[in-house]
Amino acid sequence: MTRPTSAQRFREILAGPDLVHFPGVHDAVSARLAARAGVVGAHLSGAVASAVQLGLPDLGYVHATDIVRVAQSVVPALDGLPLLADADTGYGNALQARATARAYAAAGIAGLHLEDQVAPKRCGHLAGKQVIDVDEAVARVRAMVEAEAEIVVVARTDALGVEGIGSAIERCVGFAEAGADAVFVEGAGIDDIAAVAQAVTSCPPMVFNRSEAAGTGAAPDWSALQDLGVRVVIHPVSALLAAAQAQVAVYAAVAAHGDAGQVARLGWSELTELLGLPDLLTLEQRYAAGDAS
C-alpha cells in the first residue's frame, strides 16, 4: 500500500473531527524530538527561522529561501509527519506567491500559511501592522491554490487588529471562495472565531495561533474551539524559548565555573540514539563484512 504524502496527511487532519496541536520546530534535532513525542504534525515559524538562522527579529528579513533551507533538514527528520510552514506575505505579488508555493512543495513542506500584511511584514503581535486591500490578498491566495503544487494553503489575515472583525470576516469569505484549504485569523480569541464560523458560509477549517508572543495566559477552551471548526493549533515558539532558556543556564554555568555542572540536559547517548546511531553502526558492520543479505 502506498504511503500517503505529508500533504495528504495534513488534508486528512483538516477534514477530520479533531483539534490537533502542531508544536514549533526549527532544526533536525527539534523535529526528531517532536516526532518521538508523538505529535501528528509540526510548525515552522518565520519568526523562529529569522531568530535561529539570521539572529534577527520578525521584521521581514526572512525570505522563502530561508524557510526552504530549514525545511530541507526538518522534513526528513519528521519522517512523513506534515510540516506547516510560514510563507509570510508570499514574498511579493501573486506571481511570487505562486512560485513560493511551488518551492515549498518541492522542499517537502505539507502546508503553508500566507498572510495579508504589507511587505515588509511585522510580527503579528507587534503594533504598526498594515494590510493590503482585500482583492490583492485574495488574488495571492488564489495564485497559491492554482500553483499546481501538492501543498495545503492556509490563508491568514492580520486584519482583525488593524481594521476589526468585519474586515477579517470579509477576507475569510474571499479566501474561502479562492479555494483556501483553511483560514487563520491572527490575534483571534474564541469570540472572533465564533463570529467567523457563523458569518462565513461553508467556512473552511480554521488554524489557531497559541504563541507566547501574545502572552502566556490560561489556555483557551480547546473543546469549544474544536466545535467552532478549529482543526490545528500551532505553538510556534514554545520549543525555541525552552531551548534558549536551557542554553542560558548552560552558558552561565560554563562562564562562571568552567563546567555545565548540574544543569539539566539530554544525555549524549540519548541524543545519538535519537539520531539513529545504533542502526547506522549495525549497517556499517554489515557493509564492512560484505554481507549481501
Sequence and secondary structure as in RCSB ss.txt:
>XXXX:A:sequence
MTRPTSAQRFREILAGPDLVHFPGVHDAVSARLAARAGVVGAHLSGAVASAVQLGLPDLGYVHATDIVRVAQSVV
PALDGLPLLADADTGYGNALQARATARAYAAAGIAGLHLEDQVAPKRCGHLAGKQVIDVDEAVARVRAMVEAEAE
IVVVARTDALGVEGIGSAIERCVGFAEAGADAVFVEGAGIDDIAAVAQAVTSCPPMVFNRSEAAGTGAAPDWSAL
QDLGVRVVIHPVSALLAAAQAQVAVYAAVAAHGDAGQVARLGWSELTELLGLPDLLTLEQRYAAGDAS
>XXXX:A:secstr
     HHHHHHHHHHSS  EEEEB  SHHHHHHHHHHT S EEE HHHHIIIIIS  SSS   HHHHHHHHHHHH
HHHTT  EEEE TT SSSHHHHHHHHHHHHHTT  EEEE  B SS   TTSS   B  HHHHHHHHHHHHTS  S
 EEEEEE THHHH HHHHHHHHHHHHHTT SEEEETT  HHHHHHHHHHSTT   EEEE  GGG       HHHH
HHTTEEEEEE SHHHHHHHHHHHHHHHHHHHHSS TT     HHHHHHHTTHHHHHHHHHHHHTT   
